[in-house]
């Protein structure tokens, strides 16, 4: 019997929706695509983002401080943990239901609340850039800066939003447990929202005010699990050069040298396609035989078969 292909899937926001009702609908569609890969004979591990969700949790915690003056503000690391749990809750139920609907009864599904260590000297901490939460007025932004020491920035004329650091992941704290679960045949959901950001202080892990990019965290997870594929799911079927321009060119098969050249030429937008391509290049270049794919959720099965998507390889 041939060894199953091990795949780490990085789910983007379009796979999860923006509100609780949207998420409950979205995960059912997401589960179908993931179980398609399981039916293909793949061993799947799921990671995901949490952009809308962590902002929603953060806003709810701020509202609580307005209702109760004795209620301290909730650290962002705790908000990330909360988002991991409730996204995992919806995802694991949808996956379990979809597998049972197809007669797959021998694969347990579990969410691992995952801490990811970051370096306290990471330059991202001195240049916060990742927006979270809702848009607020200049007056509200000033109050949040004064009351909570938040960094608030004007965003494209739409109002002000909190910006936080987005440091690179260094170590997945629960990796041994995740690996043991995967080896035993579980379908594991891990590194949600990039992982709960923590800094090591002796034996203590201190939560950091940050949101780790889920693509880089998924890349690290895939490397640590010795995965065959890293599939980064996004809103387009393939990566493009000159995206949205008359000379737009879709890419299907990209060598690492070509990808590095395209990155240097500035083809990919920071905070959007750039981290996805960088994570794909990192994983594909980390060991011979590893492949990274960027594609649409509903095209993941075709992408594994080489029919679509953008493939990165040595």
C-alpha positions in Angstrom: 0.0 0.0 0.0 1.5 3.4 -1.0 2.1 6.1 1.6 -0.6 8.7 1.8 0.3 12.2 0.6 0.5 14.5 3.7 -1.1 17.9 3.0 -1.2 21.1 5.1 -4.1 23.3 3.9 -4.0 27.0 4.8 -7.5 28.4 4.7 -8.1 32.0 3.9 -10.8 34.3 5.1 -13.0 33.5 2.1 -13.3 29.9 3.4 -14.6 31.1 6.8 -16.9 34.1 6.2 -17.0 37.4 8.2 -19.7 36.8 10.7 -20.9 33.9 12.9 -23.8 33.0 10.5 -21.6 33.4 7.4 -18.9 31.1 9.1 -21.4 28.4 9.8 -22.4 28.3 6.1 -18.9 28.8 4.8 -17.4 25.9 6.7 -19.8 23.4 5.2 -18.5 24.3 1.7 -14.9 24.3 3.0 -15.5 20.8 4.6 -16.6 19.4 1.2 -13.3 20.5 -0.5 -11.2 19.1 2.4 -13.0 15.8 2.4 -12.6 15.6 -1.4 -8.8 15.4 -0.7 -9.3 12.8 2.0 -11.2 10.7 -0.6 -8.2 11.1 -2.9 -6.2 9.2 -0.3 -4.5 12.3 1.3 -3.7 12.8 4.9 -4.9 16.4 5.7 -3.9 18.9 8.4 -5.8 22.2 8.4 -4.6 25.7 9.4 -6.5 28.9 8.9 -6.6 32.7 9.2 -8.7 34.7 11.7 -8.6 38.3 10.4 -12.3 39.1 10.7 -12.9 36.8 13.7 -10.1 38.1 15.9 -11.3 41.7 15.2 -14.8 40.7 16.2 -13.6 39.1 19.4 -11.4 42.1 20.2 -14.4 44.5 19.6 -16.6 42.4 21.9 -14.0 42.5 24.7 -13.7 46.3 24.3 -17.5 46.6 24.6 -17.3 44.7 27.8 -14.9 47.2 29.3 -17.5 49.9 28.5 -20.2 48.0 30.3 -18.1 47.2 33.4 -15.5 49.7 34.5 -13.8 47.0 36.6 -13.3 44.7 33.6 -9.7 44.9 32.3 -9.0 45.0 28.6 -8.5 41.5 27.1 -5.0 40.9 25.6 -4.8 40.3 21.9 -3.2 36.9 22.4 -6.3 35.8 24.4 -8.5 37.1 21.6 -6.5 35.0 19.1 -7.0 32.0 21.4 -10.8 32.6 21.5 -10.9 32.9 17.7 -9.0 29.6 17.4 -11.5 27.8 19.6 -14.7 29.0 17.9 -13.4 28.7 14.4 -12.1 25.2 15.2 -15.5 24.3 16.8 -17.4 25.1 13.5 -14.7 23.5 11.3 -14.4 20.2 13.2 -18.2 19.8 13.3 -18.6 20.5 9.6 -15.7 18.1 8.7 -17.1 15.3 10.9 -20.5 15.7 9.4 -19.2 15.7 5.9 -17.1 12.6 6.4 -20.0 10.7 8.0 -22.2 11.7 5.1 -19.7 10.0 2.8 -19.4 6.9 5.0 -16.0 7.9 6.4 -16.2 6.9 10.1 -12.6 6.1 11.2 -11.0 9.6 11.1 -11.3 11.6 14.4 -11.3 15.4 14.0 -9.8 17.7 16.7 -8.7 21.3 17.1 -5.4 21.9 18.8 -5.2 25.3 20.5 -1.8 26.2 19.3 0.8 28.6 20.7 3.5 29.9 18.2 6.7 31.5 19.5 7.8 34.7 18.0 11.1 36.6 18.5 10.6 39.7 20.8 13.3 41.4 18.7 11.4 40.9 15.4 11.3 44.3 13.6 7.5 43.9 13.1 7.0 44.9 16.8 8.5 48.4 16.1 6.4 48.8 12.9 2.9 47.5 13.5 1.1 47.2 10.1 -1.6 44.5 10.3 -5.1 46.1 10.7 -7.7 44.4 12.8 -11.1 45.2 14.1 -13.7 47.6 12.7 -13.3 51.2 11.4 -13.8 54.0 13.9 -13.9 57.7 13.8 -10.9 60.0 14.6 -12.5 60.7 18.0 -13.0 57.1 18.9 -9.5 56.3 17.7 -8.0 58.9 20.0 -10.0 57.4 23.0 -8.7 53.9 22.2 -5.1 55.2 21.9 -5.4 56.9 25.3 -7.4 54.2 27.2 -5.8 51.0 25.8 -2.5 52.3 24.3 -3.5 51.0 20.9 -1.9 52.2 17.7 -4.6 53.5 15.4 -4.1 54.4 11.7 -6.3 56.0 9.1 -7.1 53.4 6.4 -7.8 54.6 2.8 -10.3 57.3 3.8 -12.6 54.7 5.4 -11.8 55.7 9.1 -9.3 54.5 11.6 -8.4 50.9 12.6 -6.1 49.4 15.1 -2.8 48.1 13.7 -0.8 45.4 15.3 2.6 43.7 14.8 2.8 40.7 12.5 6.0 38.9 13.5 7.4 35.8 11.8 6.7 32.4 13.5 9.8 30.8 15.0 8.5 27.7 16.9 5.2 25.8 17.2 5.0 25.0 20.9 2.5 22.1 20.6 4.2 20.5 17.5 5.0 17.2 19.2 1.3 16.8 20.2 0.1 17.8 16.7 2.6 15.3 15.1 1.4 12.5 17.4 -2.2 13.2 16.5 -1.5 13.3 12.8 0.6 10.1 13.0 -2.3 8.3 14.7 -4.7 9.2 11.9 -6.5 12.3 13.2 -7.6 15.1 11.1 -6.0 18.0 13.0 -6.9 21.7 12.9 -3.9 23.7 14.2 -2.1 27.0 14.1 -5.4 28.9 13.8 -5.0 32.6 13.0 -1.3 32.0 12.7 -1.2 30.6 16.2 -1.4 32.4 19.6 1.7 34.6 19.6 4.0 34.0 22.6 7.4 35.1 23.7 9.6 32.8 25.8 10.7 34.2 29.2 12.6 31.3 30.9 10.0 28.6 31.3 7.1 31.0 30.9 5.3 31.8 27.6 4.1 35.4 27.6 1.3 36.4 25.2 2.4 39.0 22.6 0.2 41.8 21.2 0.4 40.5 17.6 -1.3 38.5 14.9 1.0 36.1 13.0 0.5 35.7 9.3 -1.3 32.4 8.7 0.6 31.6 5.5 4.0 31.7 7.3 2.7 29.7 10.2 1.2 27.1 7.8 4.6 26.9 6.1 6.3 26.2 9.4 3.7 23.7 10.3 4.1 21.9 7.0 7.8 21.7 7.3 7.7 20.5 10.9 5.2 17.7 9.9 7.3 16.8 6.8 4.3 17.4 4.6 4.4 16.6 0.8 2.2 19.6 -0.1 1.4 23.0 1.3 -1.8 24.3 -0.3 -2.5 27.9 0.3 -6.1 28.7 -0.6 -7.1 32.2 -1.8 -9.6 34.1 -3.8 -8.1 33.3 -7.2 -7.5 30.1 -9.1 -3.9 30.9 -10.0 -1.2 33.5 -9.2 -0.8 36.2 -11.8 1.8 38.6 -13.0 0.6 42.1 -13.7 -2.6 41.2 -11.9 -5.6 43.3 -13.1 -3.7 44.9 -15.9 -4.1 44.4 -19.7 -0.9 42.3 -19.8 -2.1 40.0 -17.0 -0.4 36.6 -17.1 -1.6 33.6 -15.1 1.1 31.2 -13.8 0.7 27.5 -13.6 4.1 26.1 -12.9 6.8 28.2 -11.3 10.4 27.3 -10.3 11.8 28.9 -7.2 14.3 31.0 -9.2 11.4 32.4 -11.3 9.3 33.1 -8.1 12.2 35.0 -6.5 12.6 37.0 -9.7 8.9 37.9 -9.7 9.0 38.9 -6.0 12.0 41.2 -6.6 10.1 42.8 -9.6 7.2 43.6 -7.2 4.5 41.6 -8.9 2.8 40.6 -5.7 0.9 42.9 -3.3 2.2 43.1 0.3 -0.3 41.8 2.8 -2.2 40.0 0.0 -0.5 37.7 -2.5 3.2 38.4 -1.5 3.2 36.5 1.8 1.4 33.6 0.1 4.1 33.4 -2.6 6.9 33.9 0.0 5.5 31.0 2.1 5.1 28.8 -1.0 8.7 29.4 -2.0 10.0 28.8 1.6 8.2 25.4 1.8 9.0 24.2 -1.7 12.7 25.1 -1.2 13.0 23.5 2.2 13.4 19.9 1.0 13.5 18.0 -2.2 10.1 16.5 -3.1 8.0 19.2 -1.4 5.5 21.2 -3.5 3.5 24.3 -2.7 0.2 25.2 -4.4 -1.8 28.4 -4.4 -5.4 28.1 -5.7 -9.1 28.4 -5.0 -10.7 26.3 -2.2 -13.0 24.5 -4.6 -10.1 23.7 -7.0 -7.9 22.1 -4.4 -8.6 18.6 -5.6 -7.8 19.5 -9.2 -4.7 21.3 -8.1 -3.3 18.2 -6.4 -3.9 16.4 -9.7 -1.9 19.1 -11.5 -5.0 20.4 -13.4 -5.0 23.9 -12.1 -3.5 26.3 -9.5 0.0 27.7 -9.3 2.6 25.1 -8.4 6.0 26.0 -6.8 8.8 23.5 -6.8 12.6 23.2 -6.8 
